[in-house]
Amino acid sequence: MDFCDVVFPVNLGALTYHCPEGLSAVIKPGMIVSAPLKNSITRGIVIRKASRKHPGTVKDITEVHNTTPVLSSSLIRLLDWMADYYVAEQGLILKNILPKELLTKERIRKPRGERSHLIKNLSAVANNVAAVPVDIAMVDTVKVSMHNSAYGTFLLHAPSSAYAQSFVLNTVVDARNGIILVPEISGLMPLYALLKQRLGERICLFHSELSKGQRREAFERILSSQSDIVLGTRSAVFSPLKKVSFIAVLQEQSTSYKQESSPCYNGRDIAVMRAFFEKATVLLTSISPSVESFFNCKQGKYRLLKPASQARKLHVRVIDMRYEPHIKPYLSKAVIDSAKKYLSGDGKILLVINRRGHSTLLECPDCNYVAECPNCKIPLVYHKQDMSMQCHFCGYKQSKAPEVCSRCRGHNLKLLGAGTQKVEEDIQHILGVGSLRLDSDSIKGKSSMRTFMDHAGTNEQRILLGTKMLTRRLNADIRVSMAAILNADHFLNLPDFRSAEKTYHEIVSAADKVAPGGEILIQTRMPQHDVFKALKTNIADGFFREELRRRKSLLYPPFSRLILIKCISKNDLTKEIMENVKSPGEDVEILGPSLSKNKKEEYECRLLLKSPNRGQLHAAARSITAFFENKRGIEVKVDVDPQVI
């Protein structure tokens, strides 16, 4: 008798089924089959022939739905690796690898062609993204690795995002079965326009905004080899290409590659592992590489490509807010004078302040009381459009700002600090020019984002203002004459061991939007910080070396591994965790538990596990999840290699 292990797109591991005599010769690993699961017939994927019958009653597979596998052997290996590494059930991994449309009985009508917004102004967008000259010798180095069918990972430290795009375009034209990943959907269009012109029907788009029919059509085009180059966001790394030869990951440092829901995988890391299993070449690109990738180059795991001849010299001005004359508490005279200079011509300016809302603090000067979130104990932010007080961490909202101090009953409450809404008001008053604001308050859907981009690209909009969301999503063809980071210290003062690295990434990302001859201004009260020194001298290696030295002394990644475990319940689990969760050995450090409330008013107990030994770290995580596994009313989430702790 033949038996198969089948994985279903639910939170379960593989289950063993019997292959009936008529289907035994047909079934292969990677095929879609139907089999009984609980009280219904469900579609799943055969991942392997079982070596022996499992004890107990084994049910029969009822149907095979295709003649060829939809998952290759390397993708099945990747599925198994992800389940082990991310401490997740195989079914949860499968749910992310395959679109649910392929595992449902419903037949979805195929769309006729692409959506209008994808083909709108195709040639215009392509013309705006200039073909930047690249180092051909470096391109050839990547191509040799690709054609040798050997695993290799390259890190391109590009002088600009345009250079990185041009480098990928020059490489992928010779690829067969390639994947190109970008972190944000907004960054797909310029690349798609260029690839469509060069590759025609070989290029296929895959991202979360596609309709059900478009997702299904995309997969069928890939499976039939009609399209062999896939361009998309994080999930495109799972494209069912038969034999991948090349994977490009643009802006590899972006946190958008990290999935927030379970399984919390990182698309960049999955790209490297898939290439390893398929003996393919990976090209990671960035204008400010992650510390981990830089370290992997130092260790010889990756090969660094740094085109020195194309190095871009940034004109960086660091404004010391302790001594610089102020127009507003958060706005220096130097920034305003520079803005006036560029606006007097045909210039466009970019202002970044990473705080949304109007005022960031409501304080009583009589008793020093600050309005706080009752759950998180952090200051509430005032939003002027609905006069509410909001917590930007847990989502708590107070419908109206108080008029009386709850501590001393005084009436002298003051709104302090500035978010994007207040900056928008003050800039209009000071410069007499309206601005276009982008933050999560102003953008509520796909159509509003497209409207913003359409307006941002016009000459009428001279001032673009927003949070870091603005620099991440601004179209590649939009350039400004001046950029200013108004609260650089906000990034640095976050309680995160990666705060300096993230500050560096955000500022370099803003600088990338500045046209040649322009400048970037950084307001800070810590002008001697290593981040600002590196930006002024344009020597990134010095910053990376200092950051690695600091992390090594604290035993933080890349010198150790982290796993964040969240135990979510209606009750406070702190006491139970402290009594029952112990470190399994000297090499595993457990930090916490720390307690907070989420947007559903549930308690979240967080444990951070740290160890230089990956095996012991994962064993500790599994023992903790096993302890809570059968306890009702408790949800456990595991985040391996967390980006936010």
N, C-alpha and C positions, 0 to 999 in steps of 0.2 A: 504494500500500500504506500502511496506517495502522500506526503504532507507538505504544507506551505505555511510560512509565517507571513501574515497579512497585517498591514498597518492601516488604520482608519483615521480620518481627519478629526479625531477627538482626543481628549486628554488621557490616552491610554498607550501602553506599550504594544509590541507586536503580539498577535494572537495566532495560535496554530489551528489550521483547518485541513480537512481531508480533501484531496483532489480526486473527484470521481473519475472512473475509468475513461470516460469519453473526453475529459478535459485534461487529463494528466500529461498527455503528449504535447498539448497546445500551450499550456501555461509556462511562462518564463518570468524571471524576476523583472520587475519594472512595469508589469502589465496591470491594467485596471480590472478588478473582478468584483462581483457581488457575493456577499456572504451574510448569514444571519448574525446580527449583533443586538443583544438584548431581545427586544420583541419586534424587530423589523429587519428588512433586508437592506444592507448598506454597502456602498461602494468604497473600496479601498485599494491599496497597492500591494502586490506580492513583492516582498523584499528579498526572499530567499527560499530555497527548498529546505524544509526542516530536516535535520539530521536523524531525528527519531520521533516517534509518537510521544506526545506529552501524556501524563497520567490523566485519567478521567475521560469523559465523553468528548469526542471531537466531532464538530459539525462539518457539513460539506460546503464547499464553494458551489454556488448555484449558477454562476454565469461568468463568462469572459467577454469583455466589451471591446477589445481591439486586437488586432493581429500582430502588432509590434509593441514593444515596451515604450512607455512614455517617460520613464526614468532610466537613465543609463546606469551601468554598474558603478561608475564614479560618483554619480549623484546619490546612489544608495549608500555608498561608503561615506559620503559627506553627511547624509541624514544620520547615520549611526554615530559619526564623530560629534555632530552637533548635539545630539541627545545626551551623550556622555559629557561633553565639555560644558554645556549650558545647563546641566542638571535638570533636564526636561524630558518628558515622555516623547517617544518617537512620533506619536500621532499629532502632537502639537507642532513638531517640526514639519511634518508632512503638510499640515494646514497652511504653513507659510511657503512651502516649496511649490505646491500646485494650486492654481486658482480653483475655487470651489465649483466653478462652472463645469470643469472636467469631471468632477466627482458627483454630479447630480444627474437625475434622469431627465430633467427638463431640457428640451432642445431650444437653444436661444437663437433667434434669427440673427444672421450675420448683417452687420451694417454695410451700407454702400459707400465705400471709400472712407476717408478720414474726416474728422470733424472740421468744420469750416475754420475754427480758430487755429487749427494746426497748419493749414495750408495758406492762411491769410498772409499776404505780403511776404511770401516765401523768398522770392528773389531779393526783395528789399533788405530783409534781415541778413541774408547771405552776403550781400554786398557790404553791409555795415560791419560785419565781423571780418576784419582784415586778415589776410594770409600773412602772418608774421614770419620772416625768415628764421629758420632754426638750424641748429648744428647737425648737418647731415651725417657726420661721422657717428654721432651719438644715436641718431635714428637707425643707422645701419647696425649698430651694436645690438639694439633691441631686436631688430629684424633677424639677425643671425641666430639669436637665442630662440626666437619664435619658429624659424624654419628647421632648427635642429630638434624640435619636439622634446626639449629638455626643460625641466622646471627651473625658473629663475625669477627673482623679483628685483626690479629696478625702482629707485626713488629719484624722480626728476625734481630737483629744487629749481623751479622755474622763476625767471625774473618777473613774469606777469602771467595772469590767467590766460591772456590772449596767446602768449608763447606756448603755454601748456596745451591749449586746444590745437594750435597749429602742429605741435609735435605729435599729438595723438592722431590727427588727420593724416599726417605724412606716414605714420606707422601702420594704421589700420587698413589702408588701401591695398596692402599686400597680404592681409590676414585672411584666413578662412576659419569660419566659426569663431567669431570674436564677440566680446561683450564690453560695452563702454558704460560706466556708471558715473552719474552726477548726483550730488547730494540733494538738490532741490529741483522740483518740477519746473520752476521758472527758468532754470538754466538749460533745459532740454532744447528749446526752440532754435537758438543760434546754431548749435551743433547739428541738429536734425536737418536744418536747411542746407548746410554745407554737405553733409553726408548724403542727403537725398540727391543733390546735384551730381555727386561723384559716383554713388553706388546704386542709385535707382531703387528697384524693388528688393535689392539685397538687404536694405536697412529696414528694421522693424522697431517700432516704439513700444515700450512696456512700462507703465507706471500706474499709480492708484487712481488717477482721474479718468482712466479709460472705462467705458461702459462694460457691462457683462459680455455683450456680444463682441466688443472690440478685444477684450482680453482673450476670449475663446478663439477668435480669429487669429490673434497674434500667436498663440500657442500652436495652432494648426499650421500656420505659415512656417514656424520654426521646425516643427516635427516633420513637415514634408520637405524641408531643406529649400523652400522657396525663398526664405530669408535666412541668411547666415551671419548677419551682424545685428546685434541687439543693443539698442540704446535705451537706457532707462534709469530709474532711481534704484534704491536699495534692493528691492525684491527681484530686479532683473538679473541679479547674480545667479539665480536659480534657473535661468532659461534652459530648456531641455535640448540644447544643442548636442549633437551626437559625439563630437570630439572637439573640445575647446582648445584653441591654439594661443589665444591672446585675450587678456582681460586688462582694461584700463580703468583706473579709479581716479577720477579728477577730484581735486581738493580733498585728498585723503585724510586730512586732519579734521574734517567737518564732523561735528557731533550728530548731524542728521543721519549719518550711516548707522547710528546706534538705535535699535528698536526699543521703545519704551515698554511695550507690553510683552508678556511672556510668549516665546522665548526671547530674552533680551540680547539678541545677537548683534554683532557689528558687521555690516556689509563689507567693509574693507578687509577684515580678518577672514571672512568667509571666502572672499575672492582669492586671497593668498592660499587658503587651504584647498579650495577647488582646483586651483592651478597645480598645487602639489600632487593631488590625486590624479590629475589628467596630464601631468608632465607638460604644462603650458607655461607661458611667459606672462608675468604680471608687471604692469607699469603703473606705479603710484605717482601722482603729480601733486604738487603743492607750491604755493608761493611762500608758505611758512609751514614746513613739515611738522608733524607731531613729534614730541620728544621720544616716544616709543620707536617711531620709524627711524629717527636720527640715530638712536641707540642701536637699532638692528643693523644699520650701516656700519657703525663703529665695531660691531661684533662680527661683521663679515657675512651676516645672513642676507642682507640686501646690498645691492651695488648702487652707489650714489652717482647721479648724473647732475653736474652743476655747470652750466654753460657760462663760464666767466666772461666771455667776450660779449655776452648779451646782458650783463649785470646792469640793473637799473638803479641809478643813484637817486634816492629820495631826498627832496628838500623838506627836512623835518625841523619844526620849531617846537621846542618844549617850553611851555609857558608856566613859570613858577607862580602859582596862585597865592602864595604867601606874600609876595611883594608886588606883583603886577597890579596896576590900577584896574578897578572893577567898574563895569557899567551896572551889573547886577551881581549878587553874591556868587552866582554860578557862571557868570559871563564876563570875560576879561575885555579890556579896551583893545588889546592886540587882535583878538578874534574879530571884533566889530570893525576895526580899521581895515583889516585885511579883506573882510567881506565887502565893505564899501568899495575898496579898490577894484575888486573883480567884477562887482555888479555895475560899476560905472562903465565898464566895457561890455562885452558880450558874454561874460563869464557866468557859470553856474556854480553854486556852492552846495556842499553837503555837510549837514550838522548831525552828529550822532550823540544822543544822550540816552544811556541805557536804563531809563526809568520812565515807564508810561504813567498816565494819570496827570493830574494838575499839580497838587502839592503833596510832598512825600511825608509830611509831619503835621499833626495838629497838637500844639503844645499850649499849656497854661503857664505863662511866665511868672505867675504869683507863687505857684507851688511846684513848678517843674514837672507837672503831670503830662504824660504823652498818651494819646489815645492808642490803645493796643488791641490786637486781635485776641479775643478770649481763648482761642485754641492754641495759637502759636506764640503768643506773647511778643510779637514784633509789631512795629508801628503800622497803623492803617494808612492807606493812601487816599487822598481826596480826589474824586472824579467830578469835574465841574458840570459835565453835560447832564448828569442826573442828580448832582449834589450828594452823592453817596460816599461812604467810607468803605474801602475794600481792602482785603488781605490778598496780596498777590501770590501767597504761598498755598493756602488751603482753599481760597475762594470765598471765605466769609464776607458777607456784605451787610452793611448797616445802611438802611434806606435814606437816612438823613444825617448830616453832620451835626453833632451836639452843639448847643449854644451855651451850655453851662458846664463848668468843670465838675466832673463826677467826684473829685476828691475834695476841693475846697469850696465848691459851689460858686466860684467866681465867674464873671462874664467877660473876662479878658483873654479869651482863647485866640491863638494866632496860628495861621497856616504858614508853614515854613517849607523850604526846599522846593525843587522844581522838577516836574516830569515833562514829558513831551507836549502836553496840552498847554502848560504855562510858557514853555519856551516858544511855542507857536504864537501865543499872544504877544509876548515881549518882543520877539523878532519883528513882528508886524508893526509894532509901535515904534521901535528904534530905527528900523531900516526903511519903513514905509513900503515894504514889498511883502506880498502874501507868500506863504510857503505851502508845500504839499507834504502832508504828514503820513508816515507809514509806521503803524504799530498794531498790536493785536486788538486794540480798541477800534481802530479805523477800518480794519480789514475784517470783514465778517463772512466772506465766501469767495469762491473762485472768480465770480464776475467782478467783484470789487477789486480784486488783485489785478485782473487784466485791465480794468479801467485806470487803476493807478499807473500801471506801466505805460499805457498809451499816453497819459498826460505827462508822466515824468520825462518822456522822450521828446517833448515839444520845447520850442524855444521860449514859450510863454511862462513855463515854470522855471524860475531862476533859483529857487531855494528848495532843496529836498531835505526833509527833517524826519528823524525817526530813531528807533532803537536799533540794536544790532540786526534785527529782522530786515532792515533796509539794505545794509551792505550785503547780506546773504542773498537777497532775492532781486536786487537791482539788475536789470538786463546788462549783459556784457558789453553792448554797444553804447551804453550811456556813460559819458565821461564828464567830470566836473573840473573846474579850475582850482578849487580849494576845498579841502575837507577839514573839519574840526571835531575832535573828540572832546566833548564838554565835561565829562565826568570819568576820566580814565581811572581814577582811584577807586571808583565803585567796583570795577572788575578786580583790582588788586586786593581789595579788602574783603572779598567773599571768603567764607570759611571753607576753603577748598585747596588741597595741596597743588592743584593744577591752576590756581588763580593767575599766576604770572604767565604761564604758557597761554592761557585763554586770552589774557590781555594782549599779549603779543599777536596772537592770531587775529583778533578783532581789529587792531590798529592797522596791521598789514593789509587786511581785507579792505578797509576803508581807503588806504593809500593806493590800492590797486585801481580804484575808481578815478584817481586823479590823472588828468592828461599830462603829457610831457610839458615841462615848464611851470607846472602848478606847484602847490605846496600843501602840506598837512600840518595842522597845529594841534598840539596836545596839551590840555590844561591839567595840571597836577600839583599836589603839594609834596610830592616825593620825586623831584627831578633827578635825584642821584640813583634811582632804582635801576637795576640791571636791564630791565625791559627798555627803558628810555635811552640808556646808553647805547644799546645794540641798535635801536632804531636810528639814532643820530649818526652813528658811525657806519651804518649799513653792513655790520658784521654780525651775522646771525649765529655763526659757530660759537662765538664767545658766550652768547646768551645760553645756547644749548648746553655747553660744557658746564657753566655755572649752575644751571638748573639740574643737571645730572648729579653734580657734586652735592647739592642740597638734598636731593631725593635719596641719594645713597646714604647720607648720614641719618635720615629718618626712616630708611627701609621702606620707601614707597615705590610704586611702579616707575620704571621697568625693573627695579631690583627686588620686587616682590609681586605677588598677585593679590587681588582683592575680590571678595564676593560679598555683596550686600543682600541680606535676607530681611524681608518685611513680613511681619506677622500681623494680619489685619483682622480685627474683631470688634464687636460692640462693647467688649469689656477690656479693661486694662490688664494686659498680660505680663506686665513688668515683673511682678513678684514670682509668677510661675516660671518665667524664663530665667531669672536669676538663681532660682533654686534648682533648676533641672538642666540648664545648659552650661556645660563646663568645657574648657579647652581640652582637646584630646591629646595634646602634647606640647612640648616646648616650642616647636616650630610654627604653631598656629596661635596667633593672638586674636582674641575676641574683644572688640570695642563696643561698648553699649551694655544693655539696651538703652536707646533713646526713644522718647515717647512724643508723638504729635497726633493731630487729628487731620483726616483728609476731607475732601469736599463733601463726602457723604456723612460727615460727622462720626466716622468710625475711628477707633484708635489704631494707630500704626506703631508697632514696636519694631525698631530697626536695629539689626546686629550687623556690624562690619567685621568680616573675617579677613585677616592679613597673614600671609606666609610666603617665604621664598620657595617653598616646596609645593608644587601644584597638586601632586597626588594626595598629600596630607590635607591640603586646603579643601579639595573636593570631597574627600572622605568626611571631613568635619561638617561640610554643608549638607551632605546626604544624611548624616546622623541627626542633624537638627530638623530637617524636613521630615524625616521618618518619625520623630517624636510627636509632631503635630499632625501627621498624616490622617489618623482616624478620629481626630477630635472635631466635633461638630462646631459650626459657627466660626471656624478659624480658617482664613485663607492665607496661604504662604506663597510669597513671590520671591524668586531667586534671580538676582542680577549679577552675572559673572562679568568681571572687568567693568564695573560701573563708571559712567562718565560724571555722574553727580552723586556725592556721598553725604 
